């Protein structure tokens, strides 16, 4: 018997004015897997992520998380779902006026009735799990880029989420720090048995952490499967992406402007 998808996307379409950004996206993500949403700039992957975490609604189609149709929910109905998902933003998005510990504790203070003593214990535990034990009193400005990502990961898992969404988790990091973040994501997945959705264009990260890959191009999924399956694809655009083959040097003005609106 096949498992029920924890995330199911059906015929998703999104328009920005007259431009179609997502064009009939269909995708099922299974419990416990790491799905990488891969593609070049302007392909629609960030728009898809915004729909998945409820920051915007698509023009048409449906998104189901654990059987609930997100596209029909009110803001109030979204709240219990948000408590069970974690989000790692590309820029880490830590609050600079708060300590690292307070950043991690914020979801617990906002969404639970736990005693403050319990929250502090849980905060220290989460920081320890990402390798930042003892850094709860530091300010974000005192952290390196990789440490900020680790602190943001600790905040993302503060509520023990069922699903962790990651937006370009290794962007802006040197290769050694980036691979450390990738290994940390694998460690957390094993520890919490989470489903992980990673939006990225970093092939090195995808090769390491992804169980399956959905490759987007022009708002459509043009390939879906394991890394090995995509490497063997006979689709010219898949081969171009995986083998880093450049576009022709002539740049189309309209296509370039459209790529700025993902």
Backbone bond lengths (Angstrom), bond angles and torsions (degrees), N, CA, C in turn:
res aa  C-N    CA-C-N  psi(-1)  N-CA   C-N-CA  omega(-1)  CA-C   N-CA-C  phi
1 X - - - 1.462 - - 1.532 110.51 -
2 X 1.329 116.64 126.48 1.450 120.93 -178.27 1.524 110.78 -73.68
3 X 1.349 117.13 141.30 1.465 119.17 177.97 1.518 111.17 -68.28
4 X 1.330 115.33 155.35 1.460 120.80 176.99 1.521 109.28 -80.07
5 X 1.328 118.35 133.07 1.471 119.37 179.05 1.527 111.02 -59.99
6 X 1.322 116.57 139.89 1.462 119.57 174.92 1.533 109.81 -80.90
7 X 1.339 115.87 -26.98 1.468 122.25 173.78 1.523 108.31 -130.14
8 X 1.320 115.86 131.28 1.461 120.75 177.82 1.519 108.97 -134.67
9 X 1.316 115.78 125.68 1.462 122.43 -179.48 1.523 108.02 -114.48
10 X 1.326 115.82 128.51 1.463 121.04 -175.75 1.528 110.71 -124.98
11 X 1.326 115.65 119.15 1.468 122.73 169.75 1.528 112.88 48.01
12 X 1.314 116.89 46.18 1.463 121.55 -174.42 1.530 110.32 -77.73
13 X 1.331 114.50 129.94 1.457 121.26 176.50 1.523 109.70 -132.11
14 X 1.317 115.52 142.53 1.457 120.69 177.59 1.520 109.04 -141.02
15 X 1.316 115.14 134.32 1.459 122.06 175.98 1.523 109.91 -115.96
16 X 1.330 116.11 138.98 1.463 122.50 165.08 1.524 105.56 -110.85
17 X 1.325 116.27 96.99 1.448 119.25 -171.85 1.523 108.84 65.36
18 X 1.319 117.87 -131.08 1.475 119.38 179.58 1.526 113.43 -81.71
19 X 1.328 117.35 -9.66 1.458 120.35 -174.86 1.518 111.56 -87.39
20 X 1.341 115.17 127.21 1.466 120.27 176.33 1.519 108.78 -85.82
21 X 1.349 115.99 115.85 1.465 121.44 -177.25 1.520 111.21 -91.96
22 X 1.319 117.36 -41.38 1.461 122.31 174.05 1.521 107.84 -117.08
23 X 1.321 115.97 133.43 1.463 120.55 -170.06 1.524 110.60 -129.37
24 X 1.339 115.17 81.37 1.465 119.69 174.66 1.515 113.83 73.81
25 X 1.343 117.00 51.14 1.468 121.11 179.48 1.529 110.25 -76.56
26 X 1.329 115.64 126.54 1.463 122.56 172.81 1.526 108.15 -127.26
27 X 1.332 115.91 126.05 1.462 118.97 -175.91 1.521 110.01 -158.66
28 X 1.328 116.46 137.96 1.461 122.60 173.58 1.524 108.95 -119.47
29 X 1.332 115.58 131.54 1.460 122.21 178.95 1.520 108.23 -117.83
30 X 1.313 116.51 125.84 1.451 121.62 -172.82 1.535 111.79 -89.19
31 X 1.332 116.76 154.10 1.472 119.27 178.40 1.527 111.56 -58.59
32 X 1.325 115.96 133.60 1.449 121.10 174.67 1.511 116.28 84.17
33 X 1.330 118.34 -1.17 1.462 118.56 179.92 1.521 110.67 -97.46
34 X 1.333 114.80 160.17 1.456 121.26 172.36 1.517 107.74 -105.98
35 X 1.329 114.50 115.17 1.459 121.15 178.95 1.517 108.97 -104.81
36 X 1.312 117.13 124.76 1.456 121.64 176.20 1.525 108.96 -99.21
37 X 1.331 115.51 125.36 1.453 121.38 173.69 1.522 105.84 -96.69
38 X 1.305 115.48 109.82 1.454 121.62 -168.46 1.523 109.64 -116.39
39 X 1.320 115.76 149.43 1.455 119.12 176.51 1.515 111.94 165.13
40 X 1.299 115.89 164.27 1.450 121.70 -178.74 1.523 110.05 -76.70
41 X 1.310 117.65 168.13 1.462 122.11 179.23 1.528 109.76 -58.42
42 X 1.342 115.31 136.08 1.448 120.72 178.01 1.512 115.20 86.12
43 X 1.343 117.96 5.00 1.469 119.69 -176.42 1.522 113.06 -81.74
44 X 1.363 117.64 -13.50 1.461 120.23 179.07 1.506 114.82 109.22
45 X 1.330 118.33 1.78 1.467 119.25 -174.74 1.531 112.71 -68.25
46 X 1.329 118.09 -36.06 1.469 119.72 178.34 1.520 111.14 -70.16
47 X 1.320 116.63 -36.04 1.466 120.40 175.13 1.520 110.54 -62.16
48 X 1.316 117.02 -43.68 1.459 121.16 178.16 1.521 110.56 -60.12
49 X 1.327 116.85 -43.19 1.467 119.95 179.15 1.527 110.90 -61.95
50 X 1.320 118.13 -42.02 1.465 120.58 179.58 1.522 111.19 -60.28
51 X 1.318 116.99 -36.72 1.471 119.80 176.29 1.528 111.10 -67.23
52 X 1.319 116.78 -40.32 1.458 120.63 -176.50 1.525 112.72 -65.97
53 X 1.332 116.69 -31.51 1.471 119.17 -179.36 1.526 111.98 -100.51
54 X 1.324 117.05 6.77 1.459 120.41 172.08 1.514 116.16 81.68
55 X 1.333 117.48 17.02 1.462 119.30 178.72 1.525 112.18 -81.06
56 X 1.316 116.86 -20.97 1.463 120.95 175.67 1.519 108.96 -153.16
57 X 1.328 115.44 158.55 1.458 120.67 -178.82 1.521 109.91 -106.48
58 X 1.329 116.90 143.40 1.465 119.77 178.84 1.528 111.27 -72.45
59 X 1.312 115.58 166.03 1.467 120.44 176.60 1.518 111.61 -75.49
60 X 1.323 116.76 -30.56 1.468 121.65 179.24 1.516 108.61 -158.44
61 X 1.345 115.60 160.87 1.448 121.09 178.59 1.527 112.45 98.76
62 X 1.324 115.17 -178.13 1.465 121.18 -174.88 1.525 111.29 -135.05
63 X 1.334 114.27 149.45 1.464 122.02 172.08 1.521 107.66 -128.59
64 X 1.317 116.17 122.80 1.463 121.00 178.23 1.530 108.94 -111.35
65 X 1.320 116.66 130.20 1.451 122.50 169.39 1.521 107.93 -120.12
66 X 1.323 115.37 118.65 1.466 122.10 -176.64 1.525 110.74 50.92
67 X 1.338 115.59 41.22 1.453 122.13 174.63 1.510 116.10 86.18
68 X 1.331 118.54 -7.94 1.463 121.05 -179.46 1.518 110.27 -96.43
69 X 1.325 115.96 132.53 1.461 121.16 -179.65 1.524 109.38 -81.78
70 X 1.317 116.21 107.75 1.459 120.88 -174.88 1.521 112.48 -67.32
71 X 1.317 116.84 -29.18 1.463 119.70 -173.63 1.519 112.56 -70.44
72 X 1.323 117.47 -14.19 1.464 120.33 -178.55 1.527 112.52 -107.90
73 X 1.336 117.90 4.43 1.462 120.69 -175.15 1.522 111.94 -88.52
74 X 1.324 115.06 145.20 1.458 120.78 171.42 1.528 108.71 -78.75
75 X 1.334 116.19 170.22 1.459 120.32 178.55 1.524 110.61 -60.38
76 X 1.299 117.62 -38.86 1.468 121.32 179.79 1.521 111.04 -66.94
77 X 1.337 116.49 -38.56 1.468 120.28 179.78 1.523 111.82 -70.90
78 X 1.332 116.72 -20.23 1.456 121.39 178.43 1.522 112.23 -72.54
79 X 1.331 117.81 -26.38 1.459 121.45 -170.38 1.529 114.37 -55.87
80 X 1.333 119.88 -49.55 1.474 118.04 -179.75 1.531 113.20 -63.62
81 X 1.334 117.51 -26.97 1.463 120.41 177.30 1.515 109.77 -72.40
82 X 1.331 116.26 -42.20 1.467 120.03 -179.73 1.524 111.86 -62.50
83 X 1.330 116.76 -27.55 1.466 119.29 178.59 1.522 112.01 -68.80
84 X 1.321 116.66 -18.48 1.468 119.99 -176.49 1.524 112.47 -110.16
85 X 1.339 116.41 11.43 1.456 119.11 173.49 1.532 108.58 -125.59
86 X 1.315 115.51 146.51 1.458 121.49 175.83 1.513 109.30 -114.65
87 X 1.326 116.14 152.85 1.457 120.65 -177.52 1.522 110.30 -134.80
88 X 1.322 116.25 122.82 1.455 122.83 172.71 1.517 107.66 -104.45
89 X 1.330 116.19 110.99 1.460 120.82 -177.56 1.526 110.67 -82.49
90 X 1.330 115.69 153.97 1.454 121.62 -177.56 1.523 112.12 -56.82
91 X 1.327 116.33 -40.57 1.466 120.76 -177.17 1.524 112.77 -91.22
92 X 1.325 116.89 7.45 1.472 124.89 -174.54 1.523 111.33 76.33
93 X 1.348 117.61 -40.42 1.471 122.99 173.95 1.522 112.89 57.10
94 X 1.322 116.31 38.57 1.462 119.86 173.30 1.529 109.36 -75.76
95 X 1.326 116.27 149.16 1.456 120.94 176.44 1.530 108.06 -80.90
96 X 1.323 116.20 114.83 1.467 120.62 -173.11 1.521 113.32 -66.77
97 X 1.336 117.17 -21.90 1.463 120.24 -178.62 1.527 112.68 -86.64
98 X 1.330 116.85 -1.50 1.463 122.06 -178.30 1.518 110.11 -115.92
99 X 1.319 116.80 149.39 1.455 120.19 174.99 1.515 110.51 -66.17
100 X 1.308 115.62 165.32 1.461 120.50 176.54 1.530 109.88 -58.30
101 X 1.323 116.76 -44.26 1.457 120.34 179.56 1.519 112.35 -60.84
102 X 1.335 116.91 -42.31 1.461 119.88 179.56 1.526 111.57 -68.21
103 X 1.325 117.32 -33.88 1.465 120.19 175.08 1.525 111.10 -60.94
104 X 1.322 115.92 -46.04 1.467 120.21 -178.91 1.530 110.93 -68.49
105 X 1.321 116.26 -36.35 1.467 120.71 -177.45 1.517 113.17 -75.67
106 X 1.331 117.07 -16.64 1.468 120.23 -173.24 1.531 114.07 -53.76
107 X 1.335 120.40 -48.50 1.474 118.95 178.86 1.525 112.92 -60.47
108 X 1.323 117.02 -36.35 1.464 120.67 -179.84 1.524 111.02 -68.24
109 X 1.328 116.51 -37.76 1.459 119.87 178.80 1.525 112.22 -71.95
110 X 1.335 115.36 -33.18 1.464 119.75 -177.34 1.526 112.80 -80.53
111 X 1.321 117.07 -33.03 1.467 119.62 -167.95 1.520 114.78 -118.89
112 X 1.327 118.24 3.54 1.463 119.86 177.41 1.526 109.88 -133.10
113 X 1.319 115.25 168.06 1.463 121.41 176.26 1.528 110.63 -109.56
114 X 1.337 116.17 27.82 1.458 120.53 -177.70 1.528 110.95 -69.05
115 X 1.317 115.01 150.67 1.460 120.32 174.97 1.527 109.23 -65.75
116 X 1.326 116.45 149.58 1.455 120.96 -178.39 1.526 111.49 -59.93
117 X 1.318 117.67 -35.79 1.465 120.50 178.57 1.525 111.00 -62.90
118 X 1.326 116.22 -38.77 1.466 120.71 178.13 1.525 110.56 -68.53
119 X 1.325 116.65 -41.10 1.463 121.10 178.66 1.523 110.88 -60.23
120 X 1.327 117.15 -41.37 1.462 120.40 -179.99 1.521 111.41 -65.67
121 X 1.333 116.49 -38.16 1.466 119.93 177.26 1.529 110.53 -64.91
122 X 1.332 116.14 -44.92 1.465 120.31 179.79 1.522 111.23 -64.74
123 X 1.321 116.61 -37.89 1.467 120.59 178.47 1.513 110.70 -62.15
124 X 1.322 117.27 -45.20 1.457 120.61 178.64 1.531 111.11 -63.19
125 X 1.327 116.18 -37.70 1.462 119.88 178.72 1.533 111.07 -63.86
126 X 1.330 117.38 -43.97 1.460 120.75 -179.09 1.522 110.60 -65.87
127 X 1.326 117.11 -41.16 1.459 119.43 178.17 1.529 111.14 -64.64
128 X 1.308 116.55 -36.92 1.461 120.32 176.94 1.524 110.33 -63.60
129 X 1.324 117.50 -38.38 1.461 120.97 -178.12 1.520 112.88 -67.09
130 X 1.338 117.04 -23.37 1.465 119.35 178.32 1.529 112.21 -103.91
131 X 1.343 116.50 10.75 1.451 120.42 175.96 1.514 115.17 83.21
132 X 1.334 117.27 20.80 1.469 121.23 -178.95 1.529 112.10 -118.88
133 X 1.322 116.82 33.99 1.462 119.93 177.59 1.524 109.74 -59.74
134 X 1.335 116.47 131.97 1.450 121.59 178.53 1.520 114.91 89.31
135 X 1.337 117.49 1.20 1.459 120.70 -177.70 1.535 112.92 -101.98
136 X 1.338 117.50 11.51 1.467 118.74 -174.45 1.520 114.27 -63.68
137 X 1.334 118.28 -25.58 1.463 120.66 -178.57 1.527 113.16 -94.06
138 X 1.322 117.86 0.85 1.456 120.85 177.04 1.536 109.88 -76.27
139 X 1.315 116.25 155.19 1.455 122.28 172.43 1.530 108.59 -94.24
140 X 1.331 118.16 151.55 1.470 119.71 179.85 1.521 113.94 -54.05
141 X 1.327 117.52 -34.40 1.470 120.65 -179.41 1.523 112.21 -64.52
142 X 1.317 117.00 -17.54 1.460 120.94 -179.60 1.529 112.40 -89.27
143 X 1.320 117.53 -1.54 1.458 121.79 -176.32 1.522 111.22 -102.14
144 X 1.316 115.79 150.87 1.462 120.96 171.50 1.526 109.33 -74.78
145 X 1.350 115.63 172.04 1.460 119.54 179.92 1.515 112.78 -59.77
146 X 1.325 116.66 -43.50 1.462 120.12 179.37 1.514 112.54 -66.68
147 X 1.338 116.59 -36.84 1.459 120.24 178.70 1.531 110.79 -68.28
148 X 1.328 117.03 -35.14 1.466 119.88 176.46 1.527 110.38 -63.15
149 X 1.337 116.45 -41.58 1.465 119.49 177.73 1.526 110.73 -63.09
150 X 1.311 117.33 -38.50 1.467 120.86 178.96 1.539 110.30 -66.33
151 X 1.336 116.52 -42.11 1.459 119.77 177.77 1.524 110.59 -63.77
152 X 1.325 116.60 -40.05 1.461 120.34 177.93 1.527 111.11 -65.19
153 X 1.330 116.51 -35.69 1.468 119.87 175.55 1.525 110.92 -65.19
154 X 1.327 116.32 -40.72 1.469 119.51 177.64 1.525 110.43 -60.11
155 X 1.322 116.84 -41.65 1.474 119.97 177.12 1.534 110.65 -65.70
156 X 1.329 117.22 -39.71 1.466 120.86 -178.11 1.523 112.24 -64.10
157 X 1.345 117.31 -29.38 1.469 119.91 -178.82 1.526 112.19 -101.23
158 X 1.330 117.14 7.77 1.470 120.50 -176.02 1.520 112.53 -57.07
159 X 1.341 117.11 -33.94 1.467 121.38 -176.93 1.528 112.28 -96.86
160 X 1.337 116.91 14.63 1.471 121.27 -177.21 1.524 111.59 51.56
161 X 1.335 117.38 62.10 1.465 120.28 -173.23 1.525 113.30 -69.75
162 X 1.329 114.32 155.69 1.465 120.37 172.26 1.528 110.75 -79.27
163 X 1.342 115.65 -31.14 1.463 121.40 -176.86 1.524 108.71 -130.27
164 X 1.320 116.01 133.75 1.462 121.48 175.61 1.525 108.51 -116.53
165 X 1.332 115.84 122.59 1.457 122.17 175.79 1.526 108.60 -101.28
166 X 1.324 116.58 133.38 1.465 121.61 -178.85 1.525 109.47 -127.16
167 X 1.314 116.27 124.15 1.458 121.58 178.26 1.523 109.06 -103.20
168 X 1.323 116.38 107.98 1.465 122.71 179.18 1.539 111.07 47.09
169 X 1.330 118.25 61.71 1.468 120.36 -173.37 1.518 115.13 -61.83
170 X 1.337 118.35 -26.55 1.463 120.15 -177.69 1.523 112.81 -106.98
171 X 1.336 117.08 8.39 1.469 120.18 -178.30 1.527 110.63 -63.80
172 X 1.321 116.40 136.56 1.452 121.81 175.87 1.516 115.11 78.99
173 X 1.320 117.46 5.98 1.460 121.08 -178.75 1.530 110.32 -107.70
174 X 1.331 116.51 150.67 1.462 118.20 176.09 1.527 109.15 -70.20
175 X 1.328 118.82 160.60 1.469 121.06 -172.74 1.521 114.44 -56.22
176 X 1.318 118.09 -36.72 1.466 119.99 -177.62 1.520 110.76 -71.10
177 X 1.338 116.41 -43.79 1.469 119.83 177.38 1.521 109.99 -66.35
178 X 1.335 116.48 -39.45 1.466 120.62 -179.00 1.520 111.80 -61.01
179 X 1.333 116.70 -44.45 1.464 118.55 -179.55 1.521 110.50 -68.40
180 X 1.345 117.08 -28.35 1.460 119.66 174.34 1.519 111.81 -64.31
181 X 1.334 117.08 -39.78 1.467 121.16 176.68 1.530 110.09 -65.47
182 X 1.326 116.31 -40.83 1.470 119.74 177.95 1.526 111.37 -60.20
183 X 1.322 117.12 -44.97 1.469 120.54 179.53 1.534 110.74 -66.51
184 X 1.327 116.36 -34.04 1.459 119.63 177.45 1.525 110.71 -65.56
185 X 1.323 117.29 -40.35 1.463 120.66 177.26 1.533 110.31 -61.16
186 X 1.336 116.79 -42.00 1.463 120.27 177.22 1.527 111.43 -63.23
187 X 1.320 116.21 -40.94 1.466 121.11 179.48 1.529 110.72 -63.21
188 X 1.334 116.55 -45.14 1.464 120.46 -178.66 1.528 110.85 -67.38
189 X 1.320 116.59 -37.27 1.466 119.78 177.92 1.527 110.59 -59.58
190 X 1.324 116.12 -44.04 1.461 120.57 179.93 1.520 111.38 -67.56
191 X 1.340 116.17 -40.46 1.459 120.21 -177.04 1.523 112.19 -69.18
192 X 1.342 116.83 -39.43 1.467 120.56 -173.95 1.521 113.04 -104.90
193 X 1.334 116.67 -4.76 1.472 121.50 -179.01 1.524 110.85 53.88
194 X 1.314 114.59 45.51 1.455 121.31 -177.78 1.526 111.38 -86.98
195 X 1.322 114.85 156.96 1.459 121.95 162.61 1.521 106.49 -89.67
196 X 1.317 117.32 134.30 1.453 120.72 -176.56 1.527 109.74 -124.06
197 X 1.321 115.23 132.35 1.462 122.19 175.38 1.522 106.95 -118.47
198 X 1.326 115.95 118.82 1.465 121.79 -176.63 1.524 108.93 -115.46
199 X 1.320 116.05 122.70 1.462 121.66 174.40 1.521 107.51 -99.33
200 X 1.327 116.88 122.20 1.455 119.52 -174.36 1.521 111.04 -160.90
201 X 1.318 115.82 168.14 1.464 121.20 166.55 1.523 109.88 -125.30
202 X 1.352 116.35 10.61 1.463 121.90 -178.62 1.530 110.20 -87.30
203 X 1.323 116.17 106.93 1.458 120.26 -176.54 1.525 112.43 -64.37
204 X 1.320 117.89 -37.12 1.468 120.40 -178.23 1.524 110.53 -60.47
205 X 1.313 117.46 -41.85 1.463 121.20 177.95 1.516 111.40 -65.52
206 X 1.321 115.67 -43.08 1.464 120.24 -179.66 1.518 110.82 -60.39
207 X 1.333 116.98 -44.50 1.464 120.71 -178.73 1.523 111.31 -60.67
208 X 1.325 116.87 -31.11 1.452 120.69 -175.56 1.523 113.00 -85.70
209 X 1.335 118.22 -42.89 1.468 119.74 -167.38 1.519 115.25 -106.95
210 X 1.327 119.19 -17.91 1.467 119.96 -169.29 1.527 112.73 -84.56
211 X 1.320 115.42 134.63 1.463 120.86 168.23 1.528 109.79 -81.38
212 X 1.340 114.77 -41.83 1.459 120.73 175.80 1.521 109.05 -139.81
213 X 1.330 114.52 161.11 1.461 121.32 -177.74 1.521 109.18 -130.32
214 X 1.339 115.73 134.97 1.458 121.26 169.11 1.516 106.97 -111.27
215 X 1.319 117.15 115.12 1.461 121.81 -178.20 1.521 109.18 -97.46
216 X 1.342 115.13 120.17 1.452 121.49 -179.42 1.520 110.51 -98.54
217 X 1.319 114.78 145.45 1.457 121.10 172.70 1.529 107.35 -153.74
218 X 1.321 115.88 124.04 1.456 119.32 179.61 1.511 113.82 62.61
219 X 1.333 116.99 30.98 1.458 120.21 178.17 1.507 114.88 81.63
220 X 1.320 117.45 6.96 1.469 121.70 179.74 1.527 110.16 -124.59
221 X 1.334 116.18 152.38 1.462 120.47 170.91 1.516 107.57 -82.81
222 X 1.316 115.92 113.41 1.466 119.31 -177.77 1.521 112.10 -97.97
223 X 1.342 116.73 -11.76 1.465 120.06 176.99 1.520 108.92 -157.85
224 X 1.322 116.30 142.85 1.461 122.31 -179.64 1.519 108.59 -145.15
225 X 1.332 115.69 127.80 1.455 119.35 178.49 1.515 110.72 161.34
226 X 1.320 116.11 -167.79 1.457 120.59 176.64 1.522 109.54 -72.57
227 X 1.322 116.18 166.79 1.458 120.24 177.17 1.528 110.63 -58.07
228 X 1.317 116.52 -44.69 1.463 119.70 -179.93 1.519 111.68 -61.89
229 X 1.324 116.97 -39.57 1.461 120.15 179.27 1.529 111.39 -64.62
230 X 1.342 116.18 -41.02 1.459 118.62 179.51 1.521 112.17 -69.77
231 X 1.331 116.56 -35.26 1.464 119.32 177.68 1.528 111.59 -61.64
232 X 1.324 116.84 -29.14 1.460 121.63 -178.25 1.527 112.74 -93.74
233 X 1.335 116.92 3.03 1.459 120.76 -178.62 1.524 111.09 -63.67
234 X 1.328 116.28 146.48 1.464 120.09 175.94 1.531 112.05 -95.42
235 X 1.350 116.44 7.94 1.457 120.92 176.60 1.531 108.95 -74.61
236 X 1.321 117.05 124.58 1.464 121.61 -174.96 1.531 111.61 -61.91
237 X 1.326 117.67 -35.43 1.471 120.14 -179.20 1.527 111.08 -71.98
238 X 1.320 116.67 -33.96 1.471 120.33 175.91 1.527 109.49 -65.91
239 X 1.313 116.73 -45.11 1.460 120.49 179.04 1.526 111.57 -64.09
240 X 1.346 116.39 -37.90 1.459 119.75 177.95 1.527 110.33 -60.88
241 X 1.332 116.70 -43.87 1.464 120.21 -177.65 1.520 111.12 -68.53
242 X 1.318 116.97 -48.43 1.466 120.30 -174.65 1.531 112.54 -73.07
243 X 1.324 117.36 -24.38 1.461 120.31 179.39 1.526 112.15 -103.60
244 X 1.335 116.94 7.24 1.464 122.93 174.93 1.521 111.56 54.43
245 X 1.338 115.46 51.44 1.467 121.27 178.74 1.529 107.62 -91.48
246 X 1.324 118.97 122.81 1.467 120.19 -176.04 1.513 112.92 -70.62
247 X 1.334 114.70 156.72 1.456 121.05 171.45 1.527 109.15 -70.54
248 X 1.331 117.16 163.51 1.472 118.98 170.89 1.522 109.96 -56.51
249 X 1.334 116.39 151.08 1.453 120.52 -173.62 1.523 112.94 -67.69
250 X 1.318 118.32 -25.88 1.457 120.51 178.47 1.523 109.52 -70.19
251 X 1.326 116.90 125.24 1.461 122.59 -176.78 1.524 109.94 -103.74
252 X 1.319 115.59 126.38 1.464 120.87 177.11 1.524 109.16 -80.19
253 X 1.338 116.03 122.56 1.460 120.77 -173.84 1.523 111.98 -59.69
254 X 1.339 117.79 -46.44 1.463 120.87 -176.70 1.526 111.32 -65.77
255 X 1.317 117.12 -40.68 1.465 119.93 179.20 1.519 110.68 -65.11
256 X 1.331 115.91 -37.77 1.455 119.44 178.46 1.531 111.20 -63.93
257 X 1.322 116.65 -46.83 1.469 119.95 179.58 1.519 111.32 -62.16
258 X 1.324 116.27 -39.18 1.471 119.50 177.98 1.527 111.47 -64.32
259 X 1.328 117.08 -34.01 1.471 120.11 -178.22 1.512 112.28 -67.95
260 X 1.338 117.11 -17.84 1.455 120.22 178.66 1.508 112.63 -76.20
261 X 1.339 117.00 -13.40 1.469 122.17 179.91 1.515 107.59 -113.84
262 X 1.303 117.13 92.59 1.473 120.09 -176.79 1.510 109.61 -96.19
